[in-house]
Amino acid sequence: MDSAISIIENMNFRGNAVNPFSFTAHGIHSYTAKMIPQISKYLIENFSQKGDLVLDPFCGSGTTLLEANLIGRNALGIDINPLSVLISQVKTSKFDVETAKPAIMETIEVIDKFNDTCRVKFPNIDYWFNTDAKDELYRIKTGIEAQKKYLDSTIYRFLLLCFSSIIRKSSNADPYMGKTYKSKRVVKKIASGWRPAPIQYFKDAVNRNLERISATYNGKDITANTQAIHGDAKRVSKVLDEKGFSMIDLVVTSPPYINAQDYFRSYKLELWWLGLATPEQVIALNKKAIGTEYIFEHNYDAAPQTDCIILNDVLIKIWSKPKMGRRKSYLVANYFESMNAFFEEVNHILPKNKYFCLITGNNTICEVEIPTFRILAYLAEEKGFKLERLFRDEIKWRVLFKNRNHNGGVINEEWITVFKKVR
Ligand SMILES: C[S@@+](CC[C@H](N)C(=O)[O-])C[C@H]1O[C@@H](n2cnc3c(N)ncnc32)[C@H](O)[C@@H]1O
């Protein structure tokens, strides 16, 4: 491994600052494993110039994109999850709140007048929503769609996102769980008479989110732009080609964790209600996601083998574990294979001497600790990047949910690797 890897710079990116998620556009919608904005800001400030184009190919809720715009960089985000694209678009839309208010209020009046019963159907809808909640959600969605032709596309998306932000809270799924899951806690809450009030939640969300947009953009002259697009990071050069982008100045990204998150299972209710993906499309997208539970290998007779010695060592340890070990070792191998393909793509799109910043955490799978950032650093160096800086930051706020069988492992520090493209 490169000698630079031994120089670890310990950082405290959170400092004593108040969590910015609650009162700025960063807090407009929940998203699991959101990065803290301070990390993106630091990297963008130090490794790019004003007017540059910053790419986040796993943009999630758009943290990097917003931070880039706030300090005068244009931003481009890609994500496989259509909900993430919507969040990123809304978070970075710099509309004037006062000008937008009349159209928003009119939409709310239309919603208040609707009296229809729900005509939306998706698997187990009655398990996830009681009849009143379902009807109210239907009225909100129908109201927004009915007003679409009178609304600026930015405001239409803003309202859709406010709607999305209250779906989990209006459902029988536990809002504190990563996955969409009816916990004992929620069953008890329902039995004690709890009834959700989606239309009221929606109005509250609209007001809060207008304040967040206002707090983020009002009085600032921000000319930088963002585009967020749906796509697969493993094919990022093709996605950029199709959209006509030729020049990227900096890549800042926090890729998915191995086996720790299932963004599609977590957000299926939102995706279905918004009509962003059908149940079949959700399954198909999940298969393309990096870190997915889906693997196509069925013969686990020997541990997977790669060209990376540290990785092979980890794979054999996992493979030797009873029960899930064999399957999980293939899942881990699959993750690094996908990340390797991704590094190759980044090498194609980034000019020489430009920087590529990767924010990762180590995982524990089947009780085996995986030095994720070290393995990724090795793979990136093989693909023409040189590790220049290495930061370590302790996680305090990042909301990470373990999956229910606890195989995702706890992640309590983050590693920020800064590479320069050298060949
Ligand atoms: C750790 S999250 C990024 C969080 C983001 N930095 C934020 O602050 O919200 C990783 C993201 O990678 C996305 N993802 C997974 N596989 C992908 C793929 N093949 N192509 C593009 N995005 C993918 C997931 O949908 C998720 O949004």
The ligand as an SDF file (V2000), in Angstrom:
LIG
                    3D

 27 29  0  0  0  0  0  0  0  0999 V2000
  -24.3540    6.2950    1.1710 C   0  0  0  0  0  0  0  0  0  0  0  0
  -25.6210    6.7600    0.0810 S   0  0  0  0  0  0  0  0  0  0  0  0
  -25.1740    8.3820   -0.4060 C   0  0  0  0  0  0  0  0  0  0  0  0
  -25.6640    9.3830    0.5850 C   0  0  0  0  0  0  0  0  0  0  0  0
  -25.3910   10.8160    0.1690 C   0  0  0  0  0  0  0  0  0  0  0  0
  -23.9950   11.1350    0.2120 N   0  0  0  0  0  0  0  0  0  0  0  0
  -26.1820   11.7740    1.0540 C   0  0  0  0  0  0  0  0  0  0  0  0
  -25.5920   12.5780    1.7620 O   0  0  0  0  0  0  0  0  0  0  0  0
  -27.4120   11.6660    1.0610 O   0  0  0  0  0  0  0  0  0  0  0  0
  -25.2840    5.7910   -1.3340 C   0  0  0  0  0  0  0  0  0  0  0  0
  -26.2120    6.0030   -2.5180 C   0  0  0  0  0  0  0  0  0  0  0  0
  -25.7560    5.1750   -3.5810 O   0  0  0  0  0  0  0  0  0  0  0  0
  -26.8830    4.8480   -4.3770 C   0  0  0  0  0  0  0  0  0  0  0  0
  -26.5200    3.7180   -5.2570 N   0  0  0  0  0  0  0  0  0  0  0  0
  -26.3920    2.3920   -4.9720 C   0  0  0  0  0  0  0  0  0  0  0  0
  -26.0080    1.7140   -6.0650 N   0  0  0  0  0  0  0  0  0  0  0  0
  -25.8750    2.6200   -7.0650 C   0  0  0  0  0  0  0  0  0  0  0  0
  -25.4930    2.5180   -8.4350 C   0  0  0  0  0  0  0  0  0  0  0  0
  -25.1810    1.3530   -8.9990 N   0  0  0  0  0  0  0  0  0  0  0  0
  -25.4450    3.6740   -9.1510 N   0  0  0  0  0  0  0  0  0  0  0  0
  -25.7760    4.8700   -8.6080 C   0  0  0  0  0  0  0  0  0  0  0  0
  -26.1810    5.0060   -7.3300 N   0  0  0  0  0  0  0  0  0  0  0  0
  -26.2090    3.9090   -6.5540 C   0  0  0  0  0  0  0  0  0  0  0  0
  -27.9730    4.5450   -3.3450 C   0  0  0  0  0  0  0  0  0  0  0  0
  -29.2500    4.6670   -3.9490 O   0  0  0  0  0  0  0  0  0  0  0  0
  -27.6830    5.6390   -2.3040 C   0  0  0  0  0  0  0  0  0  0  0  0
  -28.4690    6.7660   -2.5620 O   0  0  0  0  0  0  0  0  0  0  0  0
  1  2  1  0
  2  3  1  0
  2 10  1  0
  3  4  1  0
  4  5  1  0
  5  6  1  0
  5  7  1  0
  7  8  2  0
  7  9  1  0
 10 11  1  0
 11 12  1  0
 11 26  1  0
 12 13  1  0
 13 14  1  0
 13 24  1  0
 14 15  1  0
 14 23  1  0
 15 16  2  0
 16 17  1  0
 17 18  1  0
 17 23  2  0
 18 19  1  0
 18 20  2  0
 20 21  1  0
 21 22  2  0
 22 23  1  0
 24 25  1  0
 24 26  1  0
 26 27  1  0
M  CHG  2   2   1   9  -1
M  END
$$$$
